[in-house]
Amino acid sequence: MDLAHLHTIEQGHRLPTEERATRLARFFKLDETETQERSIAESFQQEFAKRPAAKEAISILAEEAGAYPAGGKHSKETYGT
C-alpha cells in the first residue's frame, strides 16, 4: 500500500478492504477482530448516519446480538416469532 492510500485511510476519507484492515492490524500489532468490528461500524456510519432510521436500526442489531434485553420494540417476542 502506498503512503497516499494509507493517508486517505488515516484521515477517514476511505475505508480499507477487509484484507488491508487485517494486514494493517497485524503490522501495528492491533487486535484483528476489533479492527474488523471498527471497520464495519465505520462503514455503517458512512453509509447510513444521515438516515433518520439509523439509530433504531442500530438498536435492533444490538438487541438481536444480545447487547440489550429482549422484549424491546423490535424483539422477536413483540412480533410473535
N, CA, C and O of each residue as an XYZ file, in Angstrom:
324
protein
N       0.862     -1.165      0.000
C       0.000      0.000      0.000
C       0.911      1.232      0.000
O       1.871      1.310      0.766
N       0.595      2.178     -0.862
C       1.417      3.388     -0.897
C       0.991      4.357      0.210
O      -0.085      4.224      0.794
N       1.851      5.320      0.477
C       1.602      6.257      1.578
C       0.371      7.127      1.335
O      -0.339      7.465      2.282
N       0.111      7.491      0.094
C      -1.061      8.319     -0.201
C      -2.345      7.576      0.163
O      -3.265      8.159      0.736
N      -2.400      6.288     -0.172
C      -3.585      5.486      0.153
C      -3.728      5.344      1.668
O      -4.826      5.483      2.207
N      -2.633      5.072      2.339
C      -2.653      4.956      3.798
C      -3.138      6.265      4.424
O      -3.916      6.253      5.377
N      -2.678      7.377      3.888
C      -3.088      8.676      4.413
C      -4.599      8.880      4.271
O      -5.235      9.392      5.192
N      -5.179      8.493      3.145
C      -6.630      8.656      2.976
C      -7.398      7.792      3.961
O      -8.477      8.174      4.413
N      -6.852      6.632      4.296
C      -7.480      5.767      5.305
C      -7.363      6.410      6.684
O      -8.332      6.450      7.442
N      -6.169      6.912      7.003
C      -5.947      7.553      8.300
C      -6.848      8.772      8.491
O      -7.305      9.034      9.603
N      -7.102      9.507      7.431
C      -7.923     10.701      7.505
C      -9.418     10.397      7.487
O     -10.235     11.300      7.665
N      -9.779      9.143      7.275
C     -11.188      8.753      7.265
C     -11.887      9.011      5.940
O     -13.115      8.970      5.867
N     -11.116      9.276      4.892
C     -11.703      9.531      3.581
C     -12.000      8.241      2.818
O     -12.829      8.227      1.908
N     -11.325      7.173      3.190
C     -11.556      5.860      2.589
C     -11.475      4.811      3.681
O     -10.818      4.997      4.706
N     -12.152      3.715      3.438
C     -12.056      2.575      4.348
C     -11.182      1.519      3.693
O     -11.247      1.325      2.479
N     -10.369      0.840      4.478
C      -9.568     -0.234      3.893
C     -10.446     -1.448      3.596
O     -11.482     -1.650      4.231
N     -10.022     -2.241      2.634
C     -10.708     -3.504      2.401
C     -10.487     -4.378      3.634
O      -9.636     -4.077      4.471
N     -11.246     -5.443      3.738
C     -11.086     -6.348      4.887
C      -9.661     -6.896      4.940
O      -9.063     -6.991      6.011
N      -9.129     -7.252      3.786
C      -7.767     -7.791      3.726
C      -6.745     -6.751      4.180
O      -5.835     -7.064      4.949
N      -6.892     -5.530      3.711
C      -5.946     -4.473      4.102
C      -6.085     -4.144      5.581
O      -5.086     -3.889      6.253
N      -7.302     -4.146      6.092
C      -7.508     -3.878      7.515
C      -6.812     -4.940      8.360
O      -6.201     -4.632      9.384
N      -6.910     -6.185      7.921
C      -6.245     -7.278      8.637
C      -4.732     -7.100      8.595
O      -4.052     -7.272      9.606
N      -4.211     -6.757      7.430
C      -2.756     -6.547      7.307
C      -2.285     -5.375      8.163
O      -1.239     -5.449      8.808
N      -3.060     -4.296      8.165
C      -2.699     -3.144      8.993
C      -2.733     -3.507     10.473
O      -1.854     -3.108     11.236
N      -3.742     -4.259     10.871
C      -3.837     -4.685     12.277
C      -2.623     -5.513     12.667
O      -2.052     -5.321     13.740
N      -2.235     -6.424     11.806
C      -1.049     -7.243     12.107
C       0.205     -6.384     12.183
O       1.020     -6.544     13.091
N       0.356     -5.470     11.223
C       1.551     -4.623     11.181
C       1.662     -3.776     12.438
O       2.740     -3.664     13.021
N       0.551     -3.179     12.857
C       0.554     -2.302     14.025
C       0.283     -3.052     15.326
O       0.136     -2.440     16.384
N       0.218     -4.385     15.241
C       0.002     -5.249     16.410
C      -1.289     -4.882     17.156
O      -1.314     -4.745     18.379
N      -2.354     -4.731     16.367
C      -3.679     -4.451     16.921
C      -4.508     -5.719     16.892
O      -4.204     -6.651     16.148
N      -5.539     -5.752     17.689
C      -6.449     -6.883     17.700
C      -7.211     -6.914     16.366
O      -7.915     -5.963     16.026
N      -7.066     -8.006     15.623
C      -7.685     -8.101     14.294
C      -9.209     -8.066     14.352
O      -9.852     -7.442     13.508
N      -9.782     -8.734     15.342
C     -11.239     -8.750     15.470
C     -11.767     -7.355     15.760
O     -12.744     -6.924     15.147
N     -11.139     -6.650     16.678
C     -11.577     -5.294     16.987
C     -11.415     -4.377     15.773
O     -12.252     -3.506     15.535
N     -10.354     -4.568     15.018
C     -10.146     -3.773     13.806
C     -11.272     -4.019     12.814
O     -11.767     -3.076     12.196
N     -11.682     -5.266     12.652
C     -12.797     -5.586     11.760
C     -14.099     -4.993     12.281
O     -14.895     -4.461     11.507
N     -14.318     -5.083     13.583
C     -15.535     -4.510     14.185
C     -15.621     -3.011     13.932
O     -16.668     -2.489     13.550
N     -14.513     -2.340     14.148
C     -14.498     -0.885     13.943
C     -14.667     -0.523     12.471
O     -15.294      0.484     12.144
N     -14.115     -1.333     11.597
C     -14.253     -1.098     10.160
C     -15.708     -1.246      9.729
O     -16.211     -0.439      8.948
N     -16.377     -2.266     10.232
C     -17.798     -2.471      9.926
C     -18.624     -1.303     10.468
O     -19.505     -0.788      9.779
N     -18.339     -0.890     11.699
C     -19.069      0.232     12.296
C     -18.857      1.514     11.493
O     -19.806      2.261     11.254
N     -17.634      1.767     11.081
C     -17.340      2.970     10.298
C     -18.031      2.912      8.940
O     -18.556      3.917      8.460
N     -18.029      1.752      8.335
C     -18.700      1.579      7.055
C     -20.193      1.851      7.200
O     -20.785      2.539      6.369
N     -20.801      1.311      8.258
C     -22.217      1.546      8.530
C     -22.474      3.030      8.728
O     -23.432      3.581      8.186
N     -21.620      3.668      9.500
C     -21.806      5.088      9.784
C     -21.724      5.916      8.508
O     -22.555      6.796      8.286
N     -20.733      5.642      7.670
C     -20.599      6.407      6.432
C     -21.795      6.194      5.512
O     -22.222      7.119      4.820
N     -22.326      4.999      5.503
C     -23.436      4.675      4.606
C     -24.787      5.196      5.120
O     -25.607      5.678      4.339
N     -25.011      5.097      6.437
C     -26.360      5.314      6.950
C     -26.524      6.435      7.980
O     -27.654      6.711      8.383
N     -25.467      7.080      8.416
C     -25.551      8.039      9.525
C     -26.567      9.156      9.303
O     -27.181      9.625     10.261
N     -26.750      9.580      8.082
C     -27.656     10.701      7.813
C     -29.112     10.267      7.660
O     -30.000     11.108      7.515
N     -29.354      8.981      7.692
C     -30.735      8.495      7.554
C     -31.416      8.481      8.920
O     -30.824      8.022      9.897
N     -32.638      8.972      9.001
C     -33.332      9.070     10.289
C     -33.500      7.733     11.015
O     -33.521      7.706     12.245
N     -33.615      6.657     10.299
C     -33.864      5.356     10.927
C     -32.585      4.654     11.383
O     -32.657      3.544     11.912
N     -31.435      5.261     11.196
C     -30.162      4.599     11.514
C     -30.049      4.224     12.991
O     -29.628      3.112     13.312
N     -30.414      5.127     13.887
C     -30.292      4.837     15.320
C     -31.174      3.656     15.726
O     -30.758      2.806     16.513
N     -32.373      3.609     15.195
C     -33.267      2.498     15.518
C     -32.723      1.195     14.937
O     -32.834      0.139     15.559
N     -32.140      1.273     13.754
C     -31.540      0.072     13.151
C     -30.408     -0.453     14.017
O     -30.257     -1.664     14.174
N     -29.618      0.439     14.574
C     -28.535      0.027     15.476
C     -29.117     -0.637     16.716
O     -28.579     -1.637     17.192
N     -30.198     -0.101     17.238
C     -30.855     -0.702     18.408
C     -31.343     -2.114     18.098
O     -31.225     -3.013     18.930
N     -31.886     -2.303     16.913
C     -32.357     -3.629     16.510
C     -31.189     -4.605     16.453
O     -31.281     -5.723     16.961
N     -30.098     -4.182     15.837
C     -28.924     -5.051     15.738
C     -28.366     -5.386     17.120
O     -27.997     -6.530     17.385
N     -28.307     -4.388     17.995
C     -27.786     -4.612     19.339
C     -28.668     -5.580     20.116
O     -28.170     -6.453     20.826
N     -29.977     -5.418     19.976
C     -30.908     -6.305     20.679
C     -30.765     -7.739     20.175
O     -30.738     -8.682     20.966
N     -30.675     -7.897     18.849
C     -30.548     -9.229     18.279
C     -29.217     -9.878     18.641
O     -29.118    -11.103     18.709
N     -28.200     -9.061     18.871
C     -26.891     -9.587     19.260
C     -26.821     -9.900     20.749
O     -25.831    -10.456     21.224
N     -27.869     -9.546     21.484
C     -27.893     -9.831     22.915
C     -27.324     -8.722     23.763
O     -27.139     -8.898     24.967
N     -27.039     -7.565     23.154
C     -26.485     -6.456     23.920
C     -27.531     -5.802     24.809
O     -27.195     -5.206     25.832
N     -28.795     -5.912     24.424
C     -29.899     -5.374     25.215
C     -30.858     -6.511     25.527
O     -30.950     -7.472     24.762
N     -31.570     -6.414     26.635
C     -32.524     -7.466     26.962
C     -33.633     -7.567     25.919
O     -34.067     -6.561     25.358
N     -34.074     -8.761     25.672
C     -35.174     -8.994     24.730
C     -36.452     -8.379     25.284
O     -36.544     -8.074     26.473
N     -37.419     -8.204     24.423
C     -38.692     -7.640     24.836
C     -38.837     -6.195     24.431
O     -39.838     -5.555     24.753
N     -37.853     -5.672     23.729
C     -37.915     -4.294     23.262
C     -38.863     -4.153     22.089
O     -39.539     -5.104     21.695
N     -38.901     -2.980     21.553
C     -39.813     -2.619     20.474
C     -39.722     -3.566     19.278
O     -40.733     -3.844     18.632
N     -38.527     -4.060     18.980
C     -38.336     -4.886     17.775
C     -37.977     -6.342     18.106
O     -37.477     -7.065     17.245
N     -38.222     -6.762     19.316
C     -37.830     -8.118     19.681
C     -38.717     -9.157     19.031
O     -39.814     -8.859     18.558
N     -38.222    -10.387     19.017
C     -38.992    -11.493     18.455
C     -40.270    -11.725     19.252
O     -41.296    -12.119     18.697
N     -40.196    -11.472     20.592
C     -41.398    -11.644     21.400
C     -42.473    -10.647     20.985
O     -43.658    -10.981     20.982
N     -42.074     -9.436     20.638
C     -43.033     -8.408     20.251
C     -43.772     -8.809     18.970
O     -44.976     -8.592     18.833
N     -43.018     -9.399     18.038
C     -43.605     -9.776     16.760
C     -44.159    -11.201     16.759
O     -44.745    -11.643     15.771
N     -43.971    -11.912     17.864
C     -44.514    -13.251     17.988
C     -43.812    -14.297     17.141
O     -44.421    -15.298     16.765
N     -42.527    -14.077     16.834
C     -41.777    -15.078     16.063
C     -40.785    -15.788     16.915
O     -40.068    -16.662     16.429
